[in-house]
Amino acid sequence: MIKTKNIWLLTSIFIIFTFAFSGITNANENNMTRILYVDQTIDVGTVNFSNDTEYLYVTYETTGDWTIQKLSLGISNSFNSTPINKGGNIVYGQFDYRDVIEETTIYTYEIPLEPYLPAENNTLYITASAMVNNGRNEVAWANGTIINERTSDATYFTYIISKTDEADEENPDDLKISINKTADFNDENDDGYAQEGENITYKFMVENTGNVTLTDVNVTDPMFTPSEIEAPNGFNGTLLQGENVTYIINYTLSQTDIEAEWVSNTATAAGISPRGTIVTDTDTVDFEIPVKEGGGITEENLDDLKISINKTADFNDENDDGYAQEGENITYKFMVENTGNVTLTDVNVTDPMFTPSEIEAPNGFNGTLLQGESVTYIINYTLSQTDIEAEWVNNTATAAGISPKSTIVTDTDTVDFEIPVKEEGGITEENPDDLKISINKTADFNDENDDGYAQEGENITYKFMVENTGNVTLTDVNVTDPMFTPSEIEAPNGFNGTLLQGESVTYIINYTLSQTDVEAEWMNNTATAAGISPSGTIVTDTDTVDFKIPVKEDDGSTDEEEKEDEGSGNSGGYGGSSGSVSYSREVTTTDDKNRFFSVSDIAEENETVMSIPDPIPEPSQQESSIPDLSVLKNLPWYIVWLLLSAICVMSGYGLTQP
């Protein structure tokens, strides 16, 4: 009879294995399969075991209509640490792997081997079970030796970890790559000597000299960019053991190379092992460039190393008045020439008047000057009030370059430039008339609903036009207004806070009206413009705007009063003096001959209607208070009815007879 076990207690796999220091046996040589049995008799599938250098692979697979629902797996590297108690029974809670899975027919574990190494006696004891189902749940165990026949069908069996053919990468001798770099001069004009523009062909032969496959094989060399070192056609970056590949690239000689007479550099080959270890090798080539005997320039002769600089200064009179003002500038030109007979590199100019970033190289200049070549740097210097008062600008510029053998060559030039100023000086900031700023503040109401009046939430657009009306430049120009926070008054796009003489800038900001503003009917406030003169004097101006908020004129009535008027005119027909009042009320009765009469109280439009003392009874009340003529038994009641009819006629009511 098939035994049904508890799902969690009976779903187990127990692997007990041993591992020796002598190595790991090949997975293909020890690919073991065990049969899964229900009740030790019914074959429902298999459990397969294999391994590589890192993982143990355990695959469950059912046959027929059996499916897997739950798994358990225990692993130990010695028999003494197996999950078996003293009574010889399985202790399910000590298994390493216990998993509930979606119903399937195949499931694989990838279990790291490292926690179980080294193993005992090279032997593994394996126990495997699974909860399977083909319409009913059963527990299946992989075939082996039964642990305790009296209590369960749990079994165990042995497994030996394999040794692979793959090299142990802990041994660096197994990971090797080599590079052999060669250089050949191409004498294009066959004169036996190198000239600028001729080239050297470099070959990089890269070989996998280890015993594992290498991928992502590549070559780098500081003489070339990565894009210049292209892989040979068809090479995918992988080298098997013993394979090699050769990269070929040409290097064009420069005049600097020829003058140095040597090209020396190192190339690097690299690859990646199957486990991600990067393997490298380098090779250096010192290549002697062929030059004419006795014609080679040596740097021992200092006369061969020369550079010159010529500095000039020109004043730019922007307003053509013949004199310098603060903010006008001087254009400096630095003409640098290689007056020696060797190439100079890293050519540059320095000047204490300018920062290094301000002295930019001309477009296209890469810092190299061949013999006789020159380059001109151009830069503007802005005059300060201090410069004008001093009436002189004096400074020295330096040009420098480096020879092929790294000797630094320099030259200097000094310019004493006299600044043109008016006799007895020009404008000074001691004269307050020279420092002026103005602000013009305007306000425009934005009637968003076009009703002609302001409501809460509509806004006023304020414009602040600030102008430098003096004759010195103003910086840090800004506007403040108590109606707005500083962060709300943003400078216009592109405005850097500086206003030259006569320049202006306009700030624009919206103010949202509150109910308090609308009720006050006026907005009154003052804005301030400020700026700083070249000598630090703060210049200010203010402008005040009294803005009348458009509101509706007060007609003296309220909504409550209007409602009361409506009530007195339309729903009752009484009270007050004469006026245009409409009534829709009817009184009916019959005479002693059973003829029908009605009194209608509908007045013509604009007809003056006499007031009737309140209240006029409702129609139902009138019907009950006016006697039925057919039942009048005495004259007095009939006279009463006639009087009532007469009153109605006099009041504008009419008698109708159907």
Secondary structure, 3 states (H helix, E strand, C coil): CCCCCCCCCCCCCEEEEECCCCCCCCCCCCCEEEEEEECCCEEEEEEEEEECCCEEEEEEEECCCCEEEEEEEEEECCHHHCCECCCCCECHHHCCEEEEEEEECEEEEEEECHHHCCCCCCCEEEECEEEEECCCEEEEEECCEECCCCCCCCEEEEEECCCCCCCCCCCHHHCCCEEEEEEEEECCCCCCCCCCCCEEEEEEEEECCCCCCEEEEEEECCCCCCCCCCCCCCCCCCECCCCEEEEEEEEECCHHHHHHCEEEEEEEEEEECCCCCEEEEEEEEEEECCCCCCCCCCCCCHHHCCCEEEEEEEEECCCCCCCCCCCCEEEEEEEEECCCCCCEEEEEEECCCCCCCCCCCCCCCCCCECCCCEEEEEEEEECCHHHHHHCEEEEEEEEEEECCCCCEEEEEEEEEEECCCCCCCCCCCCCHHHCCCEEEEEEEEECCCCCCCCCCCCEEEEEEEEECCCCCCEEEEEEECCCCCCCCCCCCCCCCCCECCCCEEEEEEEEECCHHHHHHCEEEEEEEEEEECCCCCEEEEEEEEEEECCCCCCCCCCHHHHHHHHHHHHCCCCCCCCCCCCCCCEEEEECCCCCEEEEECCCCCCCCCCCCCCCCCCHHHHHHHCCCHHHCCCHHHHHHHHHHHHHHHHCCCEEECC
